[in-house]
């Protein structure tokens, strides 16, 4: 027989908010592992000793964390979700009848008070330290890759400016190595006249909406204004240990060594192995990691002939250290002719009759 629910009179009830949150709920597990009270020390210098009492900074940061964990990308929607979600209220320390901070309060604190500080990175790194102390991270193997993130900017709203190409620290390190190689060659009586690239004038698109992003122009990637998120993680439990965001025009290798050095210094990790894709397979990266006693594991770059005359790769050549020359499968002797500097690498060139040429990356 069909039953029809009748309107019931409202009851007065005693409700324990803690009993409404399941024991296996993720936020309950998170709260049991991390004491978020350290946030007060991290943000103390951002608040004045005078004036009206502020909204609890721990409440604000944990609200933003909820938005991130549950994919809520709007502070207005986040406020509404916290009002009706008992687990969210329990995690934030709110009573059932207590409302979260207004969405405008969360937005203005994030954009003004916290935006010009390193508070989010400091909180992130504090969590990494706690994970390390709990044995969730061992810091021996670091996996690194970058991914593009679309900027909230129109691809049609930009201006074009001319800039000089800048050589980053990674290329500066290449210069130092090339200078050492040139000195060795001169000591052996070999005349060296390295050809270095001159700074070129480049046309660059700058977004008017978001000048900090950059134009992504990579094979098999979407065109337009993007950011690059360079992330490094520890594979023991897949925990991210470092994040660096650059404009999309930056190369992966340009920030790689700086981030590894930062991770090592900040967390006192002893990195033994580094893992990355073939975009990081550069001679200078191998050299610098070798100096740090770190093994690099990366796919090999498939060698392609630089021209129709370049039929052989480095592995086909036999090097004579005494004469500083190579012999190719056609029994040709390739003698040293100089050093060439490109945007990404430096090469020692050996040539025979301008037909067979091989370039060896320093």
Secondary structure, DSSP 8 states (H G I E B T S, - for coil): ----------------GGGGS-TT-HHHHHHHH--GGGHHHHHGGGS-SSSS----HHHHHHHHHHHHHTT---HHHHHHHHHH-HHHHHHHT--TT-----HHHHHHIIIIITTTSSHHHHHHHHHHHHHHHTTS---SEEEEEEEEEE-SS-TTSEEEEEEE----HHHHHHHHHHHHHHHHHHHTT-----B-----EEEEEEESS-TTSEEE--TTS--EEEEEEEEEEETTTTEEEEEEEEETTS-SHHHHHHHHHHHHHHH-----EEE--GGG--HHHHHHHHHTT-EEE--------SSTT----GGG-EEETTTTEEE-TT--EEEEEEEEE-SS-EEEEEEETTTEEEEEE-
